[in-house]
Amino acid sequence: MSERAARLGEFGFAGDDHVVPFDVDALDVRGRAVQVGTMLDRILARHDYPEPVARLLAEVVVLTILLGSSLKFDGKFIVQTRSEGPVDMLVTDFSTPGSVRAYARFDEERLNEAVARGENAPEQLLGEGVLALTIDQGQYMQRYQGVVQLDGSTLEDVARTYFRQSEQIPTEVRLGVAKMVVPGENGNEERWRAGGILLQFLPASPERSRMTDLPGGDGDEDDINGGHPEDNAWQEALMLLGTVEADELLDPMVGTERLLYRLFHEQGVRVYDGTNVVEECSCSREKIKAILDGFTAEEIEESTKDATISVSCEFCSTEYVFDPNEFEK
């Protein structure tokens, strides 16, 4: 039997762990949306993080996917925080076409004290510091890095600041994370889910997207908006996105495409084939050995314990064991 041809208006659903690009021509906006499930569970399960740390790292994972999936070349997009809070480091990288890995470093005693005081919001766990966003195109290309201050703002606010300062593109980001209880083979099981949407104002005329607080772009409100009344399109897009609840961003019963339709069906939203994302670490025995090959004899000796050299990957927790004799000079 031949397959039935799809009717006008029908579409498939991307499901979890799949980035969906979209645009709304009537509002001159483009963006990407994603829901992550199994992939996120695997990342968090490798380290058995306390719930506040897991929730924070999940937000960074979604943010990294939304930003990294825009790369048009082979490379990496790396998001890293360094701060003074109980969670003093988060690292997530996205390798094209869709590999993600992440880990968090935290002080357990300080974390417990913060939670006991009720200070468990992501911005409180991070504290003051910096968030660096790095684009790495390989060993023969120069890295590009943008740095944003962590000053008690949410990760959504930090992302907006990054685009305002570095990209000079009006951008809105929404993130949602939750631990859900689902039926399993052995009864109910807890599963992490997260979702996010990134929206950008990209009109054909660059003057239309000027922002009043950009270097060299200051001007009075009449100059910025009065000359281009159609710029109300961006305000309309923000208003529509503002109606989204956090649980809608990650609800598997809603789905990415259905959420986009709910938001923009009156203006007309177009979705495109996206990218699958998987939890995958880029470490290998060969890479670790290449690093050890550069050690001096003294460093090899200092790294040897019980006649072996053990190296554990911080991302995937894989342990590599070497014989020191492999590195005789």
N, C-alpha and C positions, 0 to 999 in steps of 0.2 A: 504494500500500500504506500502510495506516495505521501510524503509529509504535507500537511496542510499549510498553505501559504499564510504568513502572518498578516493579519488585517491591519488597516490603518489605525494607528494609535496604540497598538500592542507593543510591549517591550519585555525583555527579560529582566530579571532582578540580579544585581551584582552579588548580594549577600554579604557575609562577613569577609573581612580581610581583603577588601577590594576598593581601591580608590576610584571614585567616579568624577571625572571632569564634567563641567556643565557651563552653559552661558545663558544669559537672558538679554537678548539683543535690545529689547525695548527699554531696558534700564542701563545698557552699556556696562554690564557687570559680567565677570567670569569667576569661576571658583572651582573648588574641589571639595568633595565630601567623602567620608569614610566611616564605616563601623567595623570595629575589631573585636574578635572574640577569642577563638582558639589560639591564635598567634600570641595575643596578649597574655593569656593564661600560661602559655609555655614560658614566656619571658619571666613572669613573676614567680612561677613555681620553681624555677631553677635555684632561687635564693631564699624562698620562704620569707619574704619581707614582712615586717609588721604592717598591719592594714594602712596606717597613715602614710607610710613610705611607699607602699604598693600603689596607693591611690595617686600620689604625687608623681611617681615614675610613669604611671599610665597616662597622665596628662601630657607629660613630655614626649612620650612615644607617639601619641596622636598628633601633637604639634609637629614633630619631626617628620612624620609621614605626609602630612598636608603640605609642608614646605619642600621636603626632599623629592616628592613625586613630580615636582615641576621641572626637574633637571632634564635637559635635552641632550645630554652627553653622558658618557661613561664616567662615573665619579662617585663621590660621597658627599652627603650633607650631614654635618655633625652638629649636634646641639649639646652644649656642656655648661653646667653651672658650677660656680665656686662661690661659696657663701659662708657666713658665720653662724648659721642656724644649726639645729640638731642634724639636719640632712645637709651636709656640707658639700656634697658633689653628686651630680647626676650626669650621666653620659649616655647619649643615644645617637646612633648613626644609621643613616639610610644609604645603602649601596644600590646603585642602579643595576637591574631594572626594578627590584622590589624586595631587597633583603634588609631586615631590621634586627638590630641587637641593642641591648641597653643594660645598664646596671646603676645601682645607687650605693653611696657610701654614707653611713650615718653613725652617730654616737648614741648607743642604746640607752645609756643612763640619762643623757640630756633629752632624748626623745621621750622617755617615760615621764620625766619631770614636766615636759611641755604638755603632754597629753593629759597629765593629772591636773594641770592648770587650765585645761580646756583650750590650749593654744595649738590646735591640730589642723588649722587651715593651711593649704599649701604655701601661701606667702609667709605664714608664721614659721613653718618648718624650715623654709629656706633662709629667712633672715636677709640681711643686707649682703650684697656681693655683686657679682656680674654674671651675665648669661652671654656666652659667645656662640655665634652661629657661623660655621665654617664650611666653605665650598672647596672641596679637594678634587682637582681634575687629574691627579696623577703626579708621578715624580718629576715629569718634565714641564709641569705647568705651575705657576705661582698660585699659592692659596689665596682665597679671598675670605676675610673674616670681618664680621660686624659684631660689636660689643654693646650690650645694653645693660644699664644698671638695674640691679634688683634692689628695690627700695620699699618693699612691703606691698607692691602691686601684685595683682594676680598674673598668672602666666598669659592669660588672654590680653591683659593690658600691656605686658612686656612685648608680646608679639606685635601689637598695634604700634608701639613706640619704635620697634625695629624697622617696620616698613615705612613709618613716617620719616625717620631719620636717615635710613640707608637707601631705601628703594624709592622714596618719595611717591608712593602709590597709596591712595586711600584704601585701607584694608580693614576688614572686620573678621574676627576669629571667635568661634564659639566652641567650647569643649565640654564634654560630659563623661563622667566615670561612675560606675556603680558595681558593687558586688551583688550578683543575683543568685537566687536559689532555684535550681532546676532539677527535674527528676533525673535520676541516674540508675544504673544497674543495681546499686546497693543502697537505694533510697535517695533522698534529696542530697544534692551536691552544690557546693558554692562555686560559682564561676565569675570571673571578672569580664566585664564588657566596657567598652568605651566608644565614643564617637566624636566626630567634630566636623565643622564646616568652615571653610575659608572663602571669603568673598572679597573681590577687588573691583574697583571702579577703573575701567580702562576704555575711555571714550576715544574715538578716532582723533579728535583734536586734543593734543597734550595740554593746551592752555585750560581746558575745561577741568582737568584733574588737579590743578594747583591747589595747595593747601596753605592756609594763612600762616602756619607756624613753621614753614620750611625755610631753610637758608636761601636768601635771594628771592623768595616767593611771597614776601609780606605785602600786604596791601589792605585797603579797607574793604569792608564787607560788600559794599556796592560794586567794587572792582572785581572781587572774586566771584560773587554769585549774581550780582545785578546784570552783568553783561551777558550772562549765560543762564537764562531762566530754566533751561532744560536740565541744569545740574540738580534740580529737585529730584532727578532720577536716583541719585545716590542716597538722598535722604529717604526716599521711598523704599529703596532696597534695605537700608538700615532698619527702618520701621518694621518691615516684613520679617527680617531675620530676628528682630527683637521679640517677636511673638513666640519663638521656639523655646520650649521648655527643655531643660537638660536631659530629662528622661527620653524625650523624643529623639534626641541625637543618637541614642544607643539602642532603642527599642527594636528588637528583631522583627516584631509584628508590624512595625511601620516600614522599615527598610529605607535605604538611601534614596532611591528613585521616588518612592511614594512621598517622602518628606519634601523633596524638592518640588514635587507637583503641588503639594499642599501650600507651599510657600509662594510659588511663582506661576501657578496655572493661569491666572488672569493675564499676566504679561507674556506668557509663552516661554517655557524653559526647555532647552535642548540638552540632552545628556549624550556623552560619548563613551566609546569603549575605554575602559580604564586599565588599571594595573593591579595584578594580584600582589599582595605583600606577604612575606613569610618570615618567620623567626629563623634566622640563620647567622651563625658566627663565621667570620672570615679567618679565624685562627687556624693554624695547622702545625703539625710537627716540623715541617720544612721551614716555616717562617720562624718558629721559636729557635730552631737550630741555627738559622742564619744569624740571629741576634747573638746567640751564645758564641758563635764562631768569632765574633768581634771582641770577646772578652780577653783580657790578659790572663796569664797563668795564675797570677795572684787572685784575680776576680773569680776564676773558675774554682780555685781552691776554697775561697770564701763562700761560694755558692753550693759547695758539696756538703751533704749531710748523710751520714750512714752509707757512704760510698756511692751515692747517687745525687743527681741534680734534679729537683722537682720544680716544675713551673706550672702554675694554675692560671687559666684564663679568667680574668675578672668578669667577662661577659657571660660565658657559657659554663664556667666552672669545670671545664675539661682539664684534667691533670696530665702533663707530659713528663715522662721520666727518662733521663739520659744517663749514660755511663760517662763519667768525667774523662775517661780515656779517649772518647771520641774527639776531644778538643785539645789533645796534646799539641804543644807548639813545637 
